Amino acid sequence: MNDPLVDHVAERFKAFAGRYITDRDDAFAYRLKIDHTLRVLAIAERLCRDAGLDAGLTQAARLAALLHDVGRFPQYQRYRTFRDAESANHAALSITHTLREGLLEDAPSPVRRLVLGAVYLHNKRFLPPLRSPALHTIARVLRDSDKLDIYSVMIAHFSQENPKHPEVALSVVDQPDRYTPAVLDTVLNRQHGDYQAIVYVNDFKLMVIGWLYDLNFGSSARMLQEKGYLDTLIDWLPQNEHVMRLRRQVHEDLARKAECA
């Protein structure tokens, strides 16, 4: 998908991120975010294509995907954590450093506003009502793309395909038989959870499962079906009647979402 502006911004992003890979002990955390960003870009391109978005909206979505986690690099460098509650809002940091580094300096003002707006909104628990249909579309593409890739990051982490790093799961308590009932109830009520409620690794898994209820496109649900991520995550939870109920509900709800355009 050739777009000179996107290509230029991608090179700037890689140069910016590359400056942080200087300490062997921290290289994994930074590479994690570089690789995540590039995969989010690819997912956003697919969602735009499947949704039939025009060239302008597709360009803005691709740029937002490239820049949505720019703030993760200075965040981790300063605080040694990816937990916003213990450091700073990484979306706000992404905007600050995108502007400071001139990563969007060649973008027309309307495109820049769309991209920065989507970046600002990508980590909100709920997407607020928006007056701009274009921003509403770009923000939904970015939020879905981000979540879809984090599923794969979580699967790789919990299966130990990648080196274990506590920051992947935000340094929560690793007790495989424990979870917070209120977090499970939130998902069973078809809501996506709050990071503040997470105590155990299983809470994190439950919250990620609950992202199903914040997906915006049928194409996103179909991608989730293709990968089988939800079944994998549920398999790793304590197997009791409540989790079995969750499995049945998730299967039915995912199938319904996947049937949407």
Secondary structure, 3 states (H helix, E strand, C coil): CCCHHHHHHHHHHHHHHHCCCCCCCCHHHHHHHHHHHHHHHHHHHHHHHHHCCCHHHHHHHHHHHHHCCCCHHHHHHHHCCCCHHHCCCHHHHHHHHHHHCCCCCCCCHHHHHHHHHHHHHCCCCCCCCCCCHHHHHHHHHHHHHHHHHHHHHHHHHHCCCCCCCHHHHCCCECCCCCCCHHHHHHHHCCCCCCHHHCCEHHHHHHHHHHHHHHCCCHHHHHHHHHHCHHHHHHHCCCCCHHHHHHHHHHHHHHHHHHCCC
